[in-house]
Amino acid sequence: MKTEPLRILVAEDSPTARRLLVEILRTDPALTVVGEARDGLEAVELCQRLRPNLVTMDIQMPRMDGLDATRRIMTEVPTPVVVVSTLVERDIQTSMAALRAGALAVLQKPVGPESPDFEAESRRLRDTLKAMAQVKVVRRWPDRAAAPPPPESTPTPGARPPAVLAMAASTGGPAALYRILADLGARETPPPPILVVQHIALGFGSGLATWLGTATKLQVKVAEDGEPLVPGTVYLAPDDKHLGVTQDHRAQVSGAAPIQGFRPSANWLFRAVARAYGQTSLAVVLTGMGQDGLDGIRDLHQAGGRVIAQDEATSVVYGMPAVVVGANLAHEVLPLGQIARRLSSLLQPGGRLP
């Protein structure tokens, strides 16, 4: 039985950039371009009329920009949206906001056939669109406010408070991190160092750190190799580099080979944290496609650390948390709205890892 090609709507105000995108997509028989929008308003209208499987969304457009168009689409006709943006700082920050509004991923605009990386970038673009088109998006984030709060942790004799928090995410992760860090930043006592691996396209790591920093009183930065880890600071893995930690609790940035195709790798982070912190490790596995982090979480679990996984209902993609839960490695499975509350309970003075 022949599978119908995925129907793509391309929103891009530049005729040249739009034509390039369309031609890149048309080289793949699994994709078909069903509409081209010259601005955000037209993108919303065509999305309502054509009902595509996915929209590629430019950011800076006349009449309505990509952020407002994404908000309208996710409210009126929920459809997977992938932002295709330049690496100009203003566009990066708006792209991050679009992720929070419901876009699934952000990619750099192709620069054209003259680039030596054109074929690889084009293939990555097509592969990303095919993967994101399979995600079942919702009209709005599930409202779990009425769910009962998780039980407060009870001190365990001889147990030590958590000395580090390691988090990993992929699809849907930026919005989840934004919410968690906003809540953790409201605490009177700064949390221990927070290490984060977020799968995101090359060139967007620094912009992600800047954007997350607007959500919280905590310092958010891209990790630098060898810097000491201090409380109240969030360290993000740099572009195309693994993030780990040394035995004397310094950030370790590595260009070692990708692990299962990922660099940065959640497995690398969790294994390093397990080695350096053992029983005082606290890990959170958030929404994301695939199973990056499973092996590292297994090591961290065996070292006596505690593991929290995001639940299926609030995950944009229940991949990374699902494999951890399926392997019986999660001590707790919580909706996004309760994760920060639980972390605050565990991280408060006198808190303990049960």
N, C-alpha and C positions, 0 to 999 in steps of 0.2 A: 504494500500500500504506500503510495507516494505521499510524503509529508508536505503540506503547503508551506511556502516560505514565510518567514516572519515579516510582518507588515510594519515598516518603519516610516515615521514622520520626521522630517528634518527641519528644524527651526534655526535659521541663520540669516542675518540681514545682509551680509556681504555676498553678492552674487558669485564672486570667485571662490570664497571659502565654501559656499553652499554647493557649488558645482563639484569641487574637489571631494567633499564628503559623499555626495551622491555617487560619484564615480567609484570611490573606494568601496562603498556598500554594494554596488551593482556587480562587482567582480565575484561576489559570493552568491551562488544559486540558492542558498538557504535564506537570503535576505531580499526583500523587495521594497523599494521606496514608493510609498503610496501617496505622499504629499510633501510639498515644500512650503514652509511658512517664512515670510520675510520679516515678521516681528512677533512679539509675544501674543498680541491679541489674535492675530491670524492663527497662531499655533493652537490657542485654546479653541477657536472656532473649528479648525480642521480636525482637532482631536475629538471634539464632540460629534462631528459629522462622519469622520472616516473610521473611528474606533481602531486606531493602530495597536499593534502589540507593544510598541515602544516609541518614545520620542527622544531624539537627540536635541538638546537645548543649548543654544548660545546664551550668553549672559547679557551683554550690552546690545540692546535692540531698541528701535524707536517704538513709540506708542505704549508699549508694555515690555519691561525687561524680563529676562529669563527667570528671575526670582519670583516676581508676581505671577508670571505665567505658570510656573510650577505650582505655586499655591492654588491658583484657580483650577488647574487640572486635577490636583489631588483632592480638591473639595468637590468638584463638579463631575468629573469623569475619571476616577482613579486609574492611572496608566503608568507603567514603569517609565521613569525619566532618567536619562543619563546626560549630565551637563558636559558639554565640550567647550572648554574655556582656554583663554590665553593665560600666560603666567604673569600678567600684570597684577600687582598687589591688589588693586581695587577689585579686579575680576575674581581673584582667588578668594577674597573675603566674601564676595557676593555668592560665589560658588559654594562656599562652606555653609552659608545661610540657606542656600537651596537644598543642601543635604538635610539640614534640620527640617526644612519644609516638606520633605518627602522624596527628593531625588535619591536615587540609589547609588550613584557613583559619579565621579568627576574625572574627566580625561583631558589631556592637553590637545589643543587643536593640531591636526597634522600640518606640517610646514610645507609639504609639496614633494613631488617626485625627485626634485634636485637633491633632497637630503639623502645621505647614505643609509639612514635608518628608516627610510620611507616604507619599505616593504614590511619590516618588522613592526613598525608602529601601526600600519594599516591592518595587519593581521591581529594585533592586540586589540585594536578598536573593534573589529568585527567580532572577535571572540568574546569581548566584554559585553557587547550588545546582545549577542545570542544568549549569554548566561543571564544577564539582567532581565531579558524579556520573559524568562521563566518564573520570575519572582511574582508572587501574588500580592499586590499592594492593596492597602486598605484605605478607606476614605479618611480616616483619622486614626491617630494612635489609640489603641484600646484603652478605655478608661478603667483602670483597676483601683481607683481611689477607695472604693468600698470594700476592697479585700482586707481581711484582718492583718494587722501588722505582724511581722515575724516575732517570735518570742525573744525576749532579752537574753543576752548571753549570761551565764552564771559562772563566776570564777571557779577555776579548777585548781585545787591545791598544787602548788609547785609549778603551775603553768606560767609562761611568760607572755607579756602583751606582744602583739604583732609589731615587728620592726620594719616591715616593708609591705607595700601593696603593689602587686603586679596585675595589670589588666591587658587583655588582648581582644581585638574585634576586627571584623571585616565589613561586609555590607551592612549598612545601617549603624555602624559603630560611631561615626562622628556625632550624630544626634544623641546617642545613648551616653557617650562620654561627656558631652556638653551638660546633660542633665545631672549626671552623677557628680561631676566636678563642681557644678553650681551649688549643689547641696552640701558637699564636703567643705567648700570654702566658707560656708556660713557658720562652721563650728568655731567655738572660742579657742580651743586648743588645736594647733596645726597638726595634721595627720603626719605619719611617717613618710619617708620618700615614696613617691608613686611612679612606677615605671610602666610605660604604655607602648604596646605594639599595635598599630592600626594599619591595616593594608590600605594603601592609597596610591594613586598614580604618581610617578616620578615628577618632582617639581612642586608638589603641593604640601610637603611635610612641614616646612617652615610656616606656610600660611595657615595650616591646621593648628599649629601651636599658638600663633597669634590670635586666631579666632576663638580657640578654647579659652585663652586667657581673658577674653571679654566676658566669660560666663562665671568667673570665679575670682575670689580674693587670693587664691593660691598662685604662686609663680608657675607659669607653664613655659617650658623651653625645649628646644631640640637638644638632646643629650650630647655632651662633648666627652671624648675619650679621656679617662683618667680623672675627671672631676669628682670630688667627694659628694656623696648623696646626703642631702640635708632635709630635715622635716619641712613640710609646707611647700615642697617643690614637686612639680610634675615633670618627668623626663620622657620625651617622646623619641622613639627610634628615628634616626635621620633617614633621608631618602636612600634606599638601596643599601642599607647597612643593618646588621644585626645589633640588637641592644641586649647587653648582659650586665653583670655586676661581678666585681672581683671579690676575693675573700676578705679584703680590708674595706669593702663597701664603697667602692668607687665605680663610676659608670664605665662600662666596657663597650666600645663601639668597634665592630669588626666587619671587614669586607670578605669574610669567609664565604665559601660557596653557599648558594641557596639550599634550604632544607625543604624537600618535597615541593620545590618550585618557589618557595617564599624567601624573600630577604627584604625587610626584616621578617623574622620567623618567631611566632609565639612559642614554638617548641624551644628555640634557643633561649628566649627570655625566661621561661618557666624553669628550665633545667638549671640555668645559672643562678636563679633566685633560690632554688632548692639547695644547691651546693653551698651558697654563701649564707643563707639564713635558716635553713632547716625548719625546725618546729615553729619559728617565729615568722614564717612565710604566710601571707594571705593573698590569694589569687582570685580573680574574677574573669570568667569567660563570657563575653558578650556576643550579641548577634553577629552572624557572619556565615558566609558560604564555605563549604569544605570542612576539613578536620584538622587544620593547623592548630597546634596546642595540645592535642590529645596526649602525645608521648611525653611532653614536658610536664603536663599536669600529673601524669602517672608518677613521674619522678618526685614531683613536689608533694603529692599525696603520700608516697612511701616515706618521704623525709619527715612527715609529721605536720606538714603545713595544712592550712584550711582552704577549701575550694568552694566558691559560690558560682553558680551558673544562672544565666538569665533564662526565664521560662519561655515556652513556645509562643504563648499568646502575645507577648510584647516584643518578640524578636522579629525583625524584618525578614531575616532568613534564619531558620532554626537548623543550622548546620554545625558550627563550631561548638555551641553549647550542647547540642543533641548528642554528639558522640561522647562527650564527657559524662553526660547524664546516663547514656546507654551503657557506659563502661563502669557504672557505679562509683565514679570518682568524685562526684559533687556531694559535699556535705549538706548543701542547701540549694534549692532551685527557687528563685524568686522573680516576680515581675519587676520590670525596670524601676517602677515608682517606689519599690521597697528596698532596692539594693543599697542606695546611699544611706538610708535609715539604719539598715543592718550594719553597714560598714561603720557608721558613727558609733553604734553600740559596741562593736568589737574594738574600735580604736580609742574609745574614751579612756581617760585616766582610770586605772583599775580594771579596765576591760581585759579579757583573757580569751585566748583561742581555746574553745572547749575541746 
